[in-house]
Amino acid sequence: GAGVSQSPSNKVTEKGKDVELRCDPISGHTALYWYRQSLGQGLEFLIYFQGNSAPDKSGLPSDRFSAERTGGSVSTLTIQRTQQEDSAVYLCASSLVGGASGSTDTQYFGPGTRLTVL
Amino acid sequence: AQKVTQAQTEISVVEKEDVTLDCVYETRDTTYYLFWYKQPPSGELVFLIRRNSFDEQNEISGRYSWNFQKSTSSFNFTITASQVVDSAVYFCALRGFTGNQFYFGTGTSLTVIP
């Protein structure tokens, strides 16, 4: 079946511009995560959506970052007034159910969007 | 605190050697979940294994094996008879019982030299 897809795969933008990154989770997965991976670094948690519950935004680094998930499926991560330090790979993951005790919490990742801010 | 430490930043081995990737974790939860992911040069993270804290049985899957030691808070990953295709960055991750967040280590970059 189809995995997690993300678009665009690469995005080059100028400092100060806004960007939107898209994530299509695996069909039927209720939980969706966004991460940021800077060069040579681990994964930094950004935001988590679970069904219709309020998202966990505790990882968003500043108010320039926001995300929404429409209809419990597709998610868009928006970065306003981009800065050079925003350059990174942005990864999306989905799981059948988040916060679960069974294996339904296992995350499956998309290929990422490489963002370069000039 | 919830934290995962992968002290080995980079490892190089010659093909067919065995290699162990270390993972040490910290958590305040008595029930928690541990994961390993592989990130090949193509960039997409691939799920390898999930382990519950109450199941300390070691697991073997082909050339891969995992050693979970609760006493030392470690969840190490061994590749037997390494192959060039094993070259990748490997991440260990932790999820606590009560939270939604996954805590990832900084990864170990493995290079298998032919």
Interface residues (C-beta under 8 A of the other chain):
Chain A: A31 Y33 Y35 Q41 G42 L43 F45 Y48 Q50 D56 S58 G59 V89 L91 A93 G98 G99 S101 S103 D105 T106 Q107 Y108 F109 G110 P111 G112
Chain B: T31 Y33 F35 Y37 S42 G43 E44 L45 V46 F47 R50 N52 F91 A93 R95 F97 G99 N100 Q101 F102 Y103 F104 G105 T106 G107
